[in-house]
Amino acid sequence: MNGGNEVNPAARHSPWQKRLYLAGVTAFVTGVILAVIIYATTPPPDSAVSMYSVADPRYQIELQRIGGNAAVLMAQLHQWFDGLWHGTALAYTVAVLGAVIAGVCFFIGYFFADE
């Protein structure tokens, strides 16, 4: 009792939408696979690196004396951003970037790729 009014859901997507959806799925799967590989092969963190960080009170006092509070905040921001690209944090960063790229592809494909 099919009235014939229903359209095949795959047929209503344009070729651009299909390509963007495929790119989104590919970006997500690639990001997750790379994140798992990076997480599994990361060595344990070095204790010497954490010893000489911005968290050291003597360093913060000297930095604040020389450059003020803004210099301390910028040093902390720089250390945080630099920490995203090493060790297990890199695995999380790659996974999040893959998910964001996939989300952007899905968003563009859903809203802007109409014929």
N, C-alpha and C positions, 0 to 999 in steps of 0.2 A: 504494500500500500504506500509506496513511495510516490509522491506527487510530482517528482521531477523538478521541484523548485529549489532543491538544495544544491549548492555548488560544492564541488570538491575543494576542501580547505587548502590543499596544496596548490590548486590551480589559481587561487585568488592572490597568491603572492607573486610579485614581479620578479624577474631574474635578478635585479639589484638586491631586493630583499633577501632572496635565497642566498646570494653571495655574502651579504652582510651577516646573516644568521650563521652561515657556515664559518665565516671568519671569526665570529664570536665564540662559537663552540670550539674551534681550533685554538684560539687564544687561551680560553679557559683550561682546556685539557693540557695544552703545552705548559701553561703556568703551573698547574698542579703537579705535573710529572717532574718538571725542573725543580720545583720546591721540595719535593720528596727526595730527589737525588741530592740536592744541596744539603738538606737536613741530615741525610744519612751519611754523607761523606765529610761533614764538618768535624774537625778535631776539637777537643775541649779547649776552652778559653785559656789564655796565658795569664798567670797571676801578675806578672810584671806590668802588663798593660793597664790593669785596673789599679795598680799601685800609684801610677803617675797620671792621674786623671784630673779633670777639673773639679772633682769632688773633694780634692785635698784642700783642707781649710787654709793652709799656708799659701797655696797658689791663689786661692780666691781672694785672700786679703791683699796680696801683692798686686793682683790684677785690678782689684777695686781701687787700690791706692793710686795706681798708675792711670787707669782708664775710666774709673767710675763704675756705676752699676750697669750701665749699658754694655760695657766691655765684658763684664761677668756674664750677663745674659746672652750676649752674642757667642761667647766661648762655650757656654752650655748648649746653645742651639747648634753650634758647629759640631760639637762632640756627639750630640744626639743624632744629627743627620749623617755624620761619618760612621756612626755605629750601625746604621741601617744596612750598610754594604759589607758587613763582615760577619762571619759565623752563622749561627742559627737565625739571627735577625734577617740575614740576607734571604733565607728560605721563606720567611714570612713576607718579606718585601716583594719577592718574586710572585708569590701566590696572590697577594693583594693586587699587584700590578696586572697580573693576568685576569683577575676577576673584574677590575676596573675597565680594562680594554674590551673584555667581552661585554660588559654592561653598556659601554659606549656604542659598540657595534649593534647590539640589540636595540638600543634606544634609537639610533639613526635609522636602522632598518624598519622599525615599527612606525616611527613618526614622519620621516623625511624621504623615504625611498619610494613613494607612490609614483605611479606613472602619470 
